[in-house]
Amino acid sequence: MPEDVRARQRTGTGLGLLLTLVLGAVLLTALPDGNDREGGGCTPRKIASWSADQGLTSEFARYGDDATRTDDWTGGDGTHSVRLPDGRVLWLFSDTYLGRVHGPPNPVGESYAWRDGTAPLVRNSAVVMDGRDRLRRTLPAPLFADPAPNQWRWPVAARVEPRSPGSSRKVVRVLLWVRTAGTSPWIYGMPTATEVATLSLPSLRVESVVKVLDQSLVADPSRRVLFGTTLVEKDGWTYVFGGDDGRAVNRPASSAYVARVPEGRLGEPSAWRYWSGSGWGPRPRPLHGAKVGSAFSVVPVDGTYLLFTMAAGTAGLTTVTSYWACSPTGPWHGPTKNFSPALPTAGVAAYNPQAHPALSGSSTGAGGDGRLVLSYDVNWLDTTGASASINANVSLYRPRFVSVRLTRAG
């Protein structure tokens, strides 16, 4: 997903997001100290080192290349994950290719596996990994049907929570972004609404989809806010982060927002409250001074909150940076140490850094050794002939992974 509003071409290439979103990515800046009402003291943290996680990257390549089925995942972006109570991991993707992978070599003589031009593309998918980190199956795709003609759903963050407050029964709640086809400058879709889907356990059947924030009546689409790029849990609350589409109209940045919802009530619109800069109310207001790409990731680590996003300017095509805070509402400090993950070939950009606590040895943050797994998506910079280019080299539309180790900042 784009750096990320994850704007995709309606033809389904998923590349426009790179130019509109990654190129405009900016960094999170500090909020006034007076907003740090929920921090009880924390340790500043930064990235100490990083290394490619070949195991996870190779596992997605193995699964995508497997020709046993033709109705399963062969590539996608918008990578999110959630650990299920039985040890499985549910992986959620936005625009997704199905079909069969061939080769190598591919039709233009390069040593890459490839898809043919008939490969189906769906707006979302879900892949199940077993407790030994092996991908096993793709749920019937798309998992979340289009809500209306010329609209589609992209799944973002998810969590397991009680079916209702205090219940012993668990369900999976998945945040969904609804976008609507539009004309310039909204050629990649206009932000429309945030929804929450409920999936049963252990079957992962979609039980319901509820609209929690309708933005369709906001006259200026660049001011519409979609929530769910990332979420964190704290003291019986779920904090859900989001952003607007400011860069689509050539503003230098998007604004960041945060909402909070009591545990067990993500699917209740009336339970959502939005940070106003000084408290929680019924309407979202920008985090003062917080300017981010709309797809960033926040993860708690021993009382400190780390935010990962693409760096500003042209560095945002290759470089991940981080910030820290003592509260979901900030103030945020940084940037701290940057790193540039590996790219498979020239003319490619990285985007959408996402933390995966489920793969880091902890359900809420880094493992005991300070290790945190991050994914990033890769895609062509040049959108000319995008679909054909993606199909000619399937490695360009699959997640890649790194392991970062954290240390005290300052």
C-alpha positions as CSV (number, residue, x, y, z in Angstrom):
1,M,0.0,0.0,0.0
2,P,1.4,3.0,-0.8
3,E,3.4,5.1,1.5
4,D,0.4,5.1,1.6
5,V,-2.9,5.9,1.2
6,R,-2.2,3.1,-1.1
7,A,-3.8,4.5,-4.0
8,R,-4.1,2.0,-6.7
9,Q,-5.0,2.3,-10.3
10,R,-8.6,1.2,-10.9
11,T,-7.0,-1.3,-13.3
12,G,-5.5,-2.8,-10.2
13,T,-1.7,-2.3,-10.5
14,G,-1.1,-0.8,-7.1
15,L,1.7,1.4,-8.3
16,G,0.2,4.9,-8.4
17,L,0.4,4.9,-4.6
18,L,4.2,4.9,-4.9
19,L,4.4,8.1,-6.8
20,T,1.6,10.0,-5.0
21,L,2.4,8.7,-1.5
22,V,6.0,7.6,-1.1
23,L,7.4,10.7,-2.9
24,G,5.4,12.9,-0.6
25,A,6.2,11.1,2.6
26,V,7.3,13.2,5.5
27,L,8.4,12.7,9.1
28,L,6.5,12.9,12.3
29,T,7.3,16.0,14.4
30,A,6.9,16.7,18.1
31,L,3.7,17.6,19.8
32,P,3.7,20.1,22.6
33,D,4.8,18.5,25.9
34,G,1.5,19.3,27.4
35,N,-0.1,16.5,25.4
36,D,2.0,13.8,27.2
37,R,-0.7,13.0,29.7
38,E,-0.6,9.3,29.5
39,G,3.2,8.7,29.7
40,G,4.3,7.5,33.1
41,G,8.0,7.6,32.2
42,C,9.6,5.6,29.5
43,T,13.0,4.9,27.9
44,P,13.9,6.7,24.6
45,R,14.6,4.0,22.0
46,K,16.1,3.9,18.6
47,I,17.2,1.3,16.0
48,A,20.6,-0.2,17.0
49,S,21.0,-2.4,14.0
50,W,19.1,-4.3,11.3
51,S,19.5,-7.3,9.1
52,A,17.5,-8.9,6.3
53,D,15.1,-11.6,7.5
54,Q,15.6,-14.1,4.7
55,G,13.5,-16.8,6.3
56,L,10.2,-14.8,6.2
57,T,11.0,-13.2,2.8
58,S,11.7,-16.7,1.3
59,E,8.6,-18.2,2.9
60,F,6.3,-15.7,1.0
61,A,8.3,-16.4,-2.2
62,R,7.9,-20.2,-1.7
63,Y,4.2,-19.9,-1.1
64,G,3.6,-17.4,-4.0
65,D,5.5,-19.6,-6.4
66,D,3.7,-22.8,-5.5
67,A,1.6,-23.9,-8.5
68,T,-0.6,-26.4,-6.6
69,R,-3.6,-24.0,-6.7
70,T,-4.5,-21.2,-9.1
71,D,-6.9,-19.4,-6.7
72,D,-4.4,-18.5,-4.0
73,W,-2.0,-15.6,-3.3
74,T,0.9,-15.0,-5.6
75,G,1.7,-11.4,-4.6
76,G,0.2,-8.4,-2.9
77,D,1.0,-5.3,-0.8
78,G,-0.4,-3.6,2.3
79,T,1.1,-6.2,4.6
80,H,-0.5,-6.5,8.1
81,S,-0.5,-9.5,10.5
82,V,-2.2,-10.6,13.7
83,R,-1.5,-13.6,15.9
84,L,-4.5,-15.8,16.6
85,P,-5.2,-17.6,19.9
86,D,-4.3,-21.0,18.5
87,G,-0.9,-19.8,17.4
88,R,-1.7,-19.2,13.7
89,V,-0.9,-15.8,12.1
90,L,-3.4,-14.1,9.8
91,W,-1.8,-12.1,7.1
92,L,-3.9,-9.4,5.4
93,F,-3.2,-7.8,2.0
94,S,-4.8,-5.2,-0.1
95,D,-4.5,-5.4,-4.0
96,T,-3.6,-9.1,-4.6
97,Y,-2.6,-11.2,-7.5
98,L,-3.9,-14.8,-7.7
99,G,-3.3,-17.2,-10.5
100,R,-0.2,-19.2,-11.4
101,V,3.5,-18.3,-11.4
102,H,5.8,-19.6,-14.2
103,G,9.4,-19.7,-15.0
104,P,12.1,-18.5,-14.8
105,P,13.1,-17.3,-17.3
106,N,10.2,-14.9,-18.1
107,P,9.0,-13.9,-21.6
108,V,11.6,-11.1,-21.9
109,G,14.4,-13.4,-21.1
110,E,15.1,-12.4,-17.5
111,S,15.8,-14.9,-14.7
112,Y,12.6,-14.1,-12.7
113,A,9.5,-16.0,-12.1
114,W,6.5,-14.5,-13.8
115,R,2.7,-14.5,-14.2
116,D,0.8,-14.4,-17.5
117,G,-1.6,-11.6,-18.4
118,T,-4.7,-13.5,-17.3
119,A,-3.6,-13.5,-13.6
120,P,-6.7,-12.4,-11.5
121,L,-6.3,-9.3,-9.3
122,V,-8.6,-8.8,-6.3
123,R,-8.8,-5.9,-3.9
124,N,-7.9,-7.8,-0.8
125,S,-6.9,-11.2,0.5
126,A,-6.0,-13.1,3.7
127,V,-3.3,-15.8,4.0
128,V,-3.0,-18.1,7.1
129,M,0.4,-19.1,8.5
130,D,0.7,-22.0,10.9
131,G,2.4,-21.9,14.3
132,R,5.7,-22.9,12.8
133,D,5.8,-19.8,10.5
134,R,4.8,-21.7,7.4
135,L,2.1,-20.3,5.1
136,R,-0.7,-22.8,4.5
137,R,-3.7,-21.4,2.7
138,T,-5.4,-18.4,1.2
139,L,-8.9,-17.7,2.3
140,P,-11.5,-17.3,-0.5
141,A,-10.6,-14.1,-2.2
142,P,-11.5,-11.3,-2.0
143,L,-12.3,-11.8,1.7
144,F,-14.1,-8.5,1.9
145,A,-16.5,-7.9,-0.9
146,D,-16.8,-4.4,-2.6
147,P,-19.3,-2.4,-0.6
148,A,-20.9,-0.8,-3.7
149,P,-20.1,-0.3,-7.4
150,N,-16.8,1.6,-8.0
151,Q,-15.9,1.1,-4.3
152,W,-13.4,-1.3,-2.7
153,R,-12.1,-2.3,0.7
154,W,-8.4,-2.5,1.8
155,P,-7.8,-4.3,5.1
156,V,-5.3,-2.7,7.4
157,A,-4.6,-3.3,11.1
158,A,-6.3,-6.1,13.0
159,R,-6.5,-7.5,16.6
160,V,-8.1,-10.3,18.6
161,E,-10.4,-9.0,21.2
162,P,-13.4,-10.2,23.3
163,R,-16.6,-10.5,21.3
164,S,-18.1,-8.0,23.8
165,P,-16.5,-6.3,26.9
166,G,-15.8,-9.0,29.5
167,S,-16.7,-11.9,27.2
168,S,-14.5,-15.0,27.2
169,R,-15.3,-15.6,23.5
170,K,-12.8,-14.0,21.1
171,V,-13.1,-12.7,17.6
172,V,-10.8,-11.0,15.1
173,R,-11.6,-7.3,14.3
174,V,-10.2,-6.1,11.0
175,L,-10.0,-2.4,10.2
176,L,-11.0,-1.6,6.5
177,W,-10.4,1.4,4.3
178,V,-13.2,2.1,1.8
179,R,-12.2,4.0,-1.3
180,T,-14.3,5.2,-4.2
181,A,-13.2,5.6,-7.8
182,G,-12.8,9.2,-8.8
183,T,-11.3,11.6,-11.3
184,S,-8.1,13.7,-11.1
185,P,-6.6,14.2,-8.6
186,W,-8.4,11.2,-7.2
187,I,-7.4,8.8,-10.0
188,Y,-6.4,6.2,-7.3
189,G,-9.7,6.5,-5.4
190,M,-11.1,8.9,-2.9
191,P,-11.0,8.1,0.8
192,T,-14.6,7.3,1.8
193,A,-15.0,5.5,5.1
194,T,-13.4,3.4,7.9
195,E,-15.1,0.1,8.7
196,V,-14.6,-2.8,11.1
197,A,-15.1,-6.4,10.1
198,T,-15.7,-9.2,12.6
199,L,-14.2,-12.6,11.8
200,S,-15.2,-15.7,13.8
201,L,-12.7,-17.9,15.5
202,P,-11.3,-20.4,14.6
203,S,-13.0,-20.5,11.2
204,L,-12.1,-16.9,10.2
205,R,-15.6,-16.5,8.6
206,V,-16.6,-12.9,8.0
207,E,-19.6,-12.3,10.3
208,S,-20.3,-8.6,9.8
209,V,-18.9,-5.3,8.5
210,V,-19.8,-2.1,10.3
211,K,-19.0,1.4,9.2
212,V,-17.5,3.3,12.1
213,L,-16.6,6.6,10.4
214,D,-18.2,7.8,7.2
215,Q,-16.3,10.5,5.5
216,S,-18.2,10.7,2.2
217,L,-19.9,14.0,3.2
218,V,-16.7,15.8,3.9
219,A,-16.6,18.1,0.9
220,D,-12.8,18.2,0.5
221,P,-11.6,14.6,-0.1
222,S,-8.1,15.6,1.1
223,R,-9.5,16.3,4.5
224,R,-11.1,12.9,4.9
225,V,-9.6,10.7,7.5
226,L,-9.2,6.9,7.4
227,F,-8.2,5.0,10.5
228,G,-6.4,1.7,10.9
229,T,-2.9,2.1,9.4
230,T,-1.7,0.8,12.8
231,L,-3.0,0.2,16.3
232,V,-1.7,-0.5,19.8
233,E,-3.3,-1.8,23.0
234,K,-2.9,-0.2,26.4
235,D,-4.8,-0.5,29.7
236,G,-8.0,-1.8,28.2
237,W,-8.0,0.6,25.2
238,T,-7.2,0.1,21.6
239,Y,-5.5,3.1,20.0
240,V,-6.1,3.3,16.3
241,F,-4.0,5.6,14.2
242,G,-5.0,7.2,10.8
243,G,-4.3,9.9,8.3
244,D,-5.8,12.1,5.7
245,D,-5.0,12.4,2.0
246,G,-3.4,15.9,2.0
247,R,-0.6,15.0,-0.5
248,A,-3.2,14.1,-3.2
249,V,-3.8,17.8,-3.6
250,N,-0.1,18.7,-3.5
251,R,0.1,19.7,0.2
252,P,3.5,18.8,1.5
253,A,2.2,16.2,4.0
254,S,-0.7,14.3,5.4
255,S,-1.9,14.9,9.0
256,A,-1.9,12.1,11.6
257,Y,-4.8,11.3,13.9
258,V,-5.5,8.8,16.7
259,A,-8.7,7.4,18.1
260,R,-9.3,5.1,21.1
261,V,-11.9,2.4,21.7
262,P,-12.6,0.3,24.8
263,E,-11.5,-3.3,24.5
264,G,-14.2,-5.4,22.9
265,R,-16.0,-2.5,21.2
266,L,-14.0,-1.8,18.0
267,G,-17.1,-2.6,16.0
268,E,-19.3,-0.1,17.8
269,P,-19.2,3.4,16.2
270,S,-20.5,5.0,19.4
271,A,-17.6,3.7,21.4
272,W,-15.0,5.5,19.3
273,R,-13.4,8.7,20.6
274,Y,-10.9,10.9,18.8
275,W,-7.9,12.9,20.1
276,S,-8.6,16.6,20.0
277,G,-5.2,17.8,21.2
278,S,-6.3,18.1,24.8
279,G,-8.8,15.2,25.3
280,W,-11.0,12.7,23.6
281,G,-14.2,13.7,21.7
282,P,-16.6,12.7,18.9
283,R,-14.7,14.3,16.0
284,P,-11.1,13.6,14.8
285,R,-8.6,16.5,14.9
286,P,-5.1,16.4,13.6
287,L,-2.3,15.5,16.0
288,H,-0.7,19.0,16.3
289,G,2.6,19.1,14.4
290,A,2.3,15.4,13.3
291,K,2.9,15.1,9.6
292,V,3.3,11.6,8.3
293,G,2.7,9.3,5.4
294,S,-0.7,7.7,5.7
295,A,0.7,4.2,6.2
296,F,3.0,4.2,9.1
297,S,3.4,1.8,12.0
298,V,3.4,2.3,15.8
299,V,4.4,-0.4,18.3
300,P,4.8,-0.4,22.1
301,V,8.1,-1.6,23.6
302,D,8.4,-1.8,27.4
303,G,6.4,1.4,27.9
304,T,7.9,3.3,25.0
305,Y,6.1,3.8,21.7
306,L,8.1,3.5,18.4
307,L,6.8,4.9,15.1
308,F,8.3,3.7,11.8
309,T,7.7,5.6,8.6
310,M,9.5,6.3,5.3
311,A,12.0,9.2,5.5
312,A,11.3,12.6,4.0
313,G,12.0,13.6,0.4
314,T,13.8,11.4,-2.0
315,A,15.2,9.4,0.9
316,G,11.6,8.2,1.4
317,L,12.0,6.0,-1.6
318,T,14.6,3.8,0.1
319,T,14.9,4.8,3.8
320,V,13.0,3.9,6.9
321,T,13.2,6.1,10.0
322,S,11.8,6.0,13.5
323,Y,10.5,8.2,16.3
324,W,9.7,7.5,20.0
325,A,7.1,8.7,22.5
326,C,5.8,7.9,26.0
327,S,2.2,8.0,24.9
328,P,0.1,7.2,21.8
329,T,-0.8,10.9,21.6
330,G,2.9,12.0,21.8
331,P,4.9,14.1,22.0
332,W,7.0,12.2,19.4
333,H,10.8,12.6,19.3
334,G,13.1,12.1,16.4
335,P,13.9,11.1,13.8
336,T,16.5,8.8,15.3
337,K,18.5,6.3,13.3
338,N,17.6,5.5,9.7
339,F,18.2,2.4,7.7
340,S,17.8,1.5,4.0
341,P,16.5,-2.1,3.4
342,A,17.6,-4.0,0.4
343,L,15.8,-3.5,-3.0
344,P,15.7,-6.3,-5.6
345,T,16.7,-4.2,-8.6
346,A,17.1,-0.7,-9.9
347,G,14.1,1.5,-10.5
348,V,12.3,0.1,-7.4
349,A,11.1,1.8,-4.2
350,A,10.3,0.6,-0.7
351,Y,7.1,1.7,1.1
352,N,4.7,0.9,3.9
353,P,7.0,-0.2,6.8
354,Q,4.9,-2.3,9.2
355,A,5.8,-3.8,12.5
356,H,4.9,-7.4,13.2
357,P,4.9,-8.1,17.0
358,A,3.4,-11.6,16.3
359,L,6.7,-12.6,14.6
360,S,8.9,-10.8,17.1
361,G,8.4,-13.2,20.1
362,S,5.8,-10.9,21.7
363,S,2.1,-10.1,21.1
364,T,2.6,-6.5,22.0
365,G,6.1,-5.4,21.0
366,A,9.7,-6.5,20.5
367,G,11.0,-9.8,21.8
368,G,13.0,-10.2,25.0
369,D,16.2,-9.7,23.0
370,G,15.0,-6.3,21.7
371,R,14.3,-7.8,18.2
372,L,11.4,-6.5,16.1
373,V,10.3,-7.8,12.7
374,L,9.3,-5.2,10.1
375,S,8.0,-5.7,6.6
376,Y,8.2,-3.3,3.7
377,D,6.6,-3.5,0.3
378,V,8.4,-3.0,-3.0
379,N,7.2,-1.8,-6.4
380,W,8.3,-0.1,-9.6
381,L,8.7,3.7,-9.6
382,D,7.6,3.9,-13.2
383,T,3.9,3.1,-13.6
384,T,4.0,2.8,-17.4
385,G,2.8,-0.7,-18.2
386,A,2.5,-1.4,-14.5
387,S,0.6,-4.6,-14.5
388,A,2.7,-6.2,-17.2
389,S,5.9,-5.1,-15.3
390,I,4.6,-6.6,-12.0
391,N,3.7,-9.9,-13.8
392,A,7.1,-10.1,-15.5
393,N,8.9,-10.2,-12.1
394,V,6.7,-11.5,-9.3
395,S,9.3,-10.6,-6.6
396,L,8.4,-6.9,-7.0
397,Y,4.9,-7.3,-5.5
398,R,5.6,-9.3,-2.4
399,P,6.6,-8.2,1.2
400,R,10.2,-8.3,2.3
401,F,11.3,-8.5,5.9
402,V,14.0,-7.2,8.2
403,S,14.8,-7.8,11.9
404,V,15.8,-4.6,13.8
405,R,17.3,-4.5,17.2
406,L,16.5,-1.6,19.5
407,T,18.6,0.2,22.0
408,R,18.3,3.2,24.3
409,A,18.4,6.5,22.4
410,G,20.5,9.4,23.5
